[in-house]
Amino acid sequence: MNCALCSGYLALKHNLRAKGIRMIQCAGCKPRNKKCAFLKKQCSKLSTGEVTFCYECESFPCDRLRTIDQRYRSRYRMSMINNLQFIREHGIEKFLEEQEKSWKCKSCGEMICCHNGLCFNCDMEKLRNKKQKYRWNEK
């Protein structure tokens, strides 16, 4: 997952606590030199550092990754498996360039959150008023 799209990373970056919005805050796994938050407890290869990215494993994609991928496809409009395949084929730099193009706010150029589709720079009032801060559309 690209941390720049994550609600936790964006909440920290935009200091939402100081703005009265309570959301989990995170600096990201890779920037903190940590193992993958999604899979490290279930995967000995990730937890021991045998692999850095899931695509390096002969079991890619494993059942746990498929489960997470399905949730992210249905709720958050992104695929971790597709992301990993793109990184494997084109490299992390190209992946980040493409992510920036795909998820950039058309108004201000900041990244849009994959968890709710909002720009944490432009859409503060929408975010503040959302009952479910981690959903794209409320009914």
Buried (B, 14 or more C-beta within 10 A) or exposed (E): BBBBBBBBBBBBBBEBEEEEBEBEBBEBBBEEEEBBBBBBEBBEBBEEEEBEBBBEBEEBBBEBBEEBBEEBBEBBEBBBBEBBBBBBEEEBEEBEEBBBEEBBBEEEEBBBBBBBBBBBBBBBEEBEEBEEBBBBEEE
